[in-house]
Amino acid sequence: MSAPSRTYEHAEEPVHDHLRRNLTNRHIQLIAIGGAIGTGLFMGSGRTISLAGPSILLVYVVIGVMLFFVMRAMGELLLHNLEYASFQDFAADLLGPWAAFAIGWTYWLSWVFTGMADIVAVTGYWKFWVGDLPVAIGLTVLTLVVLLALNLLTVRLFGEIEFWFALIKVVAILALVAVGFALVVLRFTSPTGIHASLANLWSHGGVFPTGLPGFFAGFQIAVFAFVGIELVGATAAEAQDPLRTLPKAINSIPARVLLFYVLALAAIMVVTPWDMVDPTTSPFVNLFTLIGFGGAAGLMNFVVLTSAASSCNSGIYSSSRMLYGLAHKGMAPRWLGTLNQRDVPAAGLWLSVVLIGASLVLTANESVMAAFTVVTSVAAVLFIVIWSLILISYLRYRAVRPEAHAASPFPMPLGRVMSWVVLAFFGFVIVLLALRPETREPMLVAPVWFVLLALGWRILRHRANVRAGIHR
């Protein structure tokens, strides 16, 4: 179900009302990779390693497998009807308008909180260089202003920015993996006495040094590391050739998980034993500091800074498009459904950026990692809800349109079975989040949000009934 076309006008000039298909295969592939390499990996992996030890590698594999099936479900649904601009549209078509309302607003809030996490991380990375927190916050504000300005220009420019940001991340991770395992082959010993060895993965208390509690604790930020993996679905309306680009991007997820998560973290832990990883900083930066390569540490800090900026850029893009879609369905104020002369939803961009910037208050009152944990916990829960609604939409599609699945050019393997398996896994992760005190309190934001959503939906329906002359 595509969003109805409307044209709203300002007093002085007409505003366009159609998103354009300006993203090429090159953009889509790198956006998909960039979405899979987020701040949760670069900033949060130090904490997950400290919680789970080497077993964190298994955590990332499990989550990656589960989300691969979510993406396959999403891919089949998007290609079932090319009029679907995003997963919000197929949720509306298959589950009803309430689902479009819930998934649209929740996805918007998810990316606002993700953008907050990214901005908190950017502050930490700037602090690595400047040392002074107020100065770091000022540089973070400047970063946010630059991202807003770039997003206000054209969607093709967004694609170019993401292409180069993602390319920097890919090259950096490949270099880190190569350096890490080269140090093992060379039997490198740092000036501080650290020996690079594959045995570091099991000789410091075993693969599960903190037991099952530590292994389970690793899922919180590890889940957050994957947020944005569904971003390729949000770009469907602006992809030039979705029938070719979406399957290719989705099917590459297993290789990305293996390379960018498992091998990257393994490279860190074979050089720096897990119990020497500082949970309050990025292990990607800290690795080079510990082994005495100060210049390389500064270069890696630049990489993780651009990574966080890239992820925030994705959040700004996604949240503004969701507001645009909601407005065109009559589920958000009309002014959020307008495009500027460059076919960009400027009003939604401004609103999202202002809210993301508000997270800097957290960095002023708490440590960077404490603030990061708070906002990532909320974002993880909200994204689990989004991913679950995608699977529920898929199950509904299989029930009511079996002939469409039979004719699908991109059918999900083990569709029904794996949908239920992944939904059960998501329930398990929610329980894990509720058991830990540092993630339990932030989770309380989610129930409050869904109460507000229910009230908003009732108000929206009441107004629609009044306009239609239906009185209850």
SVG drawing of the C-alpha trace seen along z (x, -y; Angstrom):
<svg xmlns="http://www.w3.org/2000/svg" viewBox="-23 -34 82 58">
<polyline fill="none" stroke="black" stroke-width="0.4" points="0.0,0.0 1.7,-3.2 1.2,-6.4 -1.4,-8.7 0.0,-11.5 -0.7,-15.0 0.7,-18.4 0.8,-21.0 1.8,-24.5 3.5,-27.3 2.3,-30.8 5.2,-31.7 6.2,-28.6 5.0,-25.1 6.6,-22.1 7.2,-18.8 5.5,-15.7 7.4,-12.7 10.5,-11.0 12.7,-10.3 14.6,-7.0 18.0,-8.6 19.9,-5.8 21.9,-3.6 23.1,0.0 26.5,-1.4 24.6,-3.5 22.3,-0.7 25.1,1.8 27.2,-0.5 24.2,-1.8 23.5,1.8 27.1,2.4 27.1,-0.9 23.9,0.1 25.5,3.3 28.6,1.6 27.4,-0.8 28.4,-2.6 27.4,0.4 30.4,2.3 33.0,-0.5 32.0,-2.0 30.0,0.7 32.1,3.8 34.6,3.0 31.8,3.4 30.4,6.5 33.9,8.1 34.4,7.2 31.0,8.9 31.2,12.0 34.9,12.5 35.6,14.5 32.0,15.9 31.0,12.5 31.9,13.9 29.1,16.5 26.7,13.7 27.3,11.8 26.9,14.9 23.6,15.8 22.2,12.3 23.4,12.0 21.7,15.3 18.4,14.2 18.4,10.8 19.3,12.4 15.9,14.1 14.2,10.8 15.8,9.2 14.8,12.0 11.2,11.7 11.3,7.9 12.9,8.5 10.2,10.9 7.5,8.5 9.0,5.4 9.4,7.2 5.9,8.7 4.6,5.2 6.9,2.5 4.4,-0.1 5.6,0.5 7.8,-2.4 9.1,-0.8 8.1,1.8 5.6,-0.7 3.6,-0.3 3.4,3.5 2.5,3.4 -0.4,1.1 -1.5,3.3 -1.2,6.7 -2.0,5.7 -4.1,2.6 -3.5,-1.2 -2.8,-0.9 0.3,1.1 1.5,-1.7 0.9,-4.2 2.8,-2.1 5.7,-1.0 6.1,-4.4 6.3,-6.4 8.3,-3.7 10.8,-3.5 11.1,-7.3 11.7,-7.2 14.1,-4.3 16.3,-6.3 16.1,-9.3 17.5,-7.3 20.1,-5.7 21.1,-9.1 21.4,-10.1 23.7,-7.1 25.8,-8.1 26.1,-11.7 27.1,-10.5 29.8,-8.4 30.9,-11.3 31.4,-13.3 33.6,-10.5 35.7,-10.4 36.2,-14.2 37.2,-14.0 40.0,-11.5 41.6,-14.3 40.7,-17.5 40.6,-16.1 38.1,-18.8 34.4,-17.6 32.8,-21.1 35.0,-21.5 34.1,-18.0 30.4,-18.8 30.9,-22.0 32.6,-20.0 29.7,-17.5 27.2,-20.2 29.1,-21.4 29.2,-17.8 25.4,-17.6 24.9,-21.0 27.1,-19.7 25.1,-16.5 21.8,-18.5 23.1,-20.8 24.2,-17.9 20.9,-16.1 19.0,-19.3 20.6,-19.3 19.7,-16.1 19.0,-12.5 21.8,-11.6 24.2,-13.5 23.0,-11.4 23.9,-8.3 27.3,-9.7 28.0,-10.6 27.0,-7.1 29.0,-5.5 32.2,-7.2 31.6,-6.8 30.9,-3.1 33.9,-2.7 36.1,-4.2 34.6,-1.7 35.1,1.2 38.8,0.4 39.5,-0.3 38.1,3.0 39.9,4.9 43.1,3.2 42.5,4.0 41.8,7.7 44.9,7.9 47.1,6.1 45.7,8.2 46.4,11.5 49.7,10.3 50.8,9.5 49.9,13.1 51.9,14.6 54.9,12.3 54.5,13.3 54.4,9.6 55.1,8.5 54.2,5.0 56.4,2.7 53.9,3.3 54.4,7.1 51.2,8.1 51.7,11.1 49.7,11.5 48.4,15.1 45.4,17.1 45.6,18.7 44.4,15.4 40.9,16.5 40.9,19.4 43.8,19.1 42.4,16.3 39.6,18.3 38.3,20.1 35.9,19.2 33.2,18.5 35.2,16.9 32.3,15.2 29.9,18.1 26.4,18.1 25.4,14.9 28.2,13.0 27.4,14.6 23.8,13.5 24.8,10.1 26.6,9.6 23.4,9.5 22.3,6.0 24.8,3.8 25.4,6.6 21.8,6.3 22.2,2.5 25.3,3.0 22.9,4.4 20.3,1.6 20.2,0.0 20.6,3.4 17.0,2.9 17.8,-0.6 18.1,0.9 14.4,1.5 13.7,-2.1 15.5,-3.2 13.3,-1.0 11.3,-4.1 14.5,-5.8 16.3,-2.8 16.5,-2.8 16.4,1.0 15.0,2.6 14.4,6.1 18.2,6.4 19.7,4.3 17.6,5.4 18.2,9.2 21.9,8.6 22.2,6.4 20.2,8.7 22.0,11.9 25.4,10.4 24.5,10.1 26.1,13.4 29.4,12.5 29.2,9.0 28.5,10.5 31.4,12.9 33.9,10.3 32.9,7.1 31.9,8.5 33.4,11.9 36.8,11.4 37.2,7.8 36.5,8.7 38.6,11.8 41.5,9.7 41.2,7.4 41.1,10.3 44.1,12.2 46.2,9.0 44.6,7.7 43.3,10.4 39.7,9.9 40.4,9.1 42.7,6.2 40.0,4.5 38.8,1.2 34.9,1.3 34.7,-2.5 36.5,-3.1 36.5,-1.9 38.7,1.3 39.4,0.5 41.2,-2.7 42.6,-1.2 44.2,1.8 46.8,-0.4 47.4,-2.4 48.1,0.7 50.5,2.1 52.4,-1.2 51.1,-2.4 49.9,-5.9 49.7,-7.3 47.5,-4.4 45.3,-4.9 44.6,-8.5 43.9,-7.3 41.5,-4.6 39.8,-7.3 39.1,-9.2 37.6,-6.1 35.3,-5.5 34.4,-9.2 33.3,-9.0 31.5,-5.8 29.4,-7.4 28.7,-10.4 27.7,-8.0 25.3,-6.1 23.8,-9.4 23.5,-10.5 21.5,-7.3 19.3,-8.1 18.6,-11.6 17.7,-10.3 15.5,-7.4 13.6,-9.3 12.8,-12.2 11.5,-9.7 9.2,-8.0 7.7,-11.3 7.1,-12.1 5.4,-8.8 3.2,-9.2 2.2,-12.7 1.1,-11.4 -1.1,-8.8 -2.7,-11.5 -0.9,-10.1 1.3,-13.1 1.0,-16.9 0.7,-17.9 3.8,-20.1 5.9,-17.0 4.7,-15.7 6.2,-18.5 9.4,-18.4 11.7,-21.4 12.7,-22.4 15.4,-19.7 12.8,-16.9 14.0,-16.5 11.6,-16.4 13.2,-19.4 10.7,-19.8 11.2,-16.2 15.0,-16.6 14.9,-19.7 12.6,-18.0 14.8,-14.8 18.0,-16.8 16.8,-19.0 15.7,-15.9 18.9,-14.0 20.9,-17.0 19.0,-17.1 21.0,-13.9 24.1,-16.1 22.5,-16.9 23.2,-13.3 26.9,-13.6 27.1,-16.7 25.7,-14.8 27.0,-11.3 30.0,-9.5 30.0,-8.9 29.6,-5.1 26.8,-5.5 24.9,-7.8 25.6,-5.4 24.2,-2.5 21.0,-4.3 20.1,-5.4 21.2,-2.1 19.0,-0.1 15.9,-2.1 16.9,-1.9 17.5,1.9 14.0,2.5 12.3,0.3 14.2,1.9 13.2,5.4 9.6,4.2 10.1,3.1 11.8,6.3 9.0,8.3 6.3,6.4 8.1,7.1 8.0,10.9 4.3,10.6 3.5,8.9 5.3,11.7 3.3,14.4 0.1,12.6 1.2,12.4 1.9,16.1 -1.6,16.8 -3.6,14.5 -1.5,14.5 0.0,18.0 0.0,17.6 2.2,14.5 4.7,16.5 4.7,19.3 5.4,16.8 7.9,14.7 11.2,13.8 12.9,13.7 11.2,16.2 12.3,16.4 13.8,19.8 12.0,21.7 9.6,18.8 7.0,19.7 9.3,21.8 12.1,19.2 9.7,16.4 8.5,18.0 12.1,19.0 13.3,15.4 10.2,14.0 11.0,16.4 14.6,15.2 13.5,11.6 11.4,12.4 14.5,14.0 16.5,10.9 13.8,8.7 13.9,10.9 17.7,10.6 17.5,6.8 15.0,6.8 17.3,8.8 20.2,6.4 19.8,3.2 21.7,0.9 19.3,1.8 16.1,2.4 15.4,-1.2 15.9,-2.6 13.5,0.2 10.7,-1.5 10.6,-4.1 9.2,-1.5 5.9,-0.8 5.4,-4.6 5.9,-5.1 3.4,-2.4 0.8,-3.8 1.3,-7.2 1.0,-5.5 -2.3,-3.9 -3.7,-7.2 -2.5,-8.9 -4.2,-6.2 -7.5,-6.6 -7.4,-10.4 -6.6,-9.9 -9.4,-7.5 -11.8,-9.8 -10.9,-12.7 -11.3,-10.6 -14.8,-9.5 -15.8,-13.0 -14.8,-14.1 -16.7,-11.2 -19.8,-12.1 -19.6,-8.9 -20.4,-9.6 -19.9,-7.2"/>
</svg>
